[in-house]
Structure formats: structure tokens, C-alpha cells
Amino acid sequence: MYKVFVGGLPFATTDDELRELFEAHGKVASANVVRDRESGRSKGFGFVEFENEDEGKAAEKALNGSEVGGRTISVAQARPKEERPSNNW
């Protein structure tokens, strides 16, 4: 499995639209737009998981910096939670 982070998504993007965008580059195992727990509104980013690492890397390279719904998206390999900086002040 190969998971990518997708940032800069238009707030109206659905899980299905995110999946369709990436399926052009390989077999997508899952595609999820992250939403606010309280309001249910998109946070403008999501994650796409590919079954094949090579396809995931190809999609990352092809779509990073591309325009979706008038916004430039960024696509990069997702990092595991433990690698993210903490906000514990």
C-alpha cells in the first residue's frame, strides 16, 4: 500500500471526486476527504491510498502542482502520525 496526502483541495470536493481524480493513475484502495467533526465541512485536504506503490508514486508525480476546481493541489507521500510535529506547547 502507498498512501498520499492531498492538500489544497476545493472545499466542495467529495470522496468520490477525489477517487476519480487519482484512479486515472492506478488502482485506488481508498480516498477520503478530511472533514471537521462538528460541522462536517471539508478541511481542504485528504488522503488517497493505492494498492501498488509504483502507481501511487506515479500519481503523486503527475498530480502534484496540478489545478483542481481552480485551486493548486499538493500531493506528497503521507507520513505516519508519529513523524508529525506535535502541538504540545
DACOR-V192501 format. One record per backbone hydrogen bond with DSSP energy under -1.0 kcal/mol. NH is the residue of the N-H (numbers start at 0). CO is the residue of the C=O. Records with the same first field share a line. If there is no record, write none. Layout:
NH: CO + CO
//
This chain:
1: 49
3: 47
4: 75
5: 45
6: 73
8: 43
12: 9
17: 13
18: 14
19: 15
20: 16
21: 17
22: 18
24: 21
28: 48
29: 48
31: 46
33: 44
35: 40
39: 35
42: 33
45: 5
46: 31
47: 3
48: 29
49: 1
50: 26
55: 51
56: 52
57: 53
58: 54
59: 55
60: 56
61: 57
62: 58
63: 59
64: 72
65: 62
67: 70
70: 67
72: 65
73: 6
75: 4
77: 2
82: 79
83: 80
//
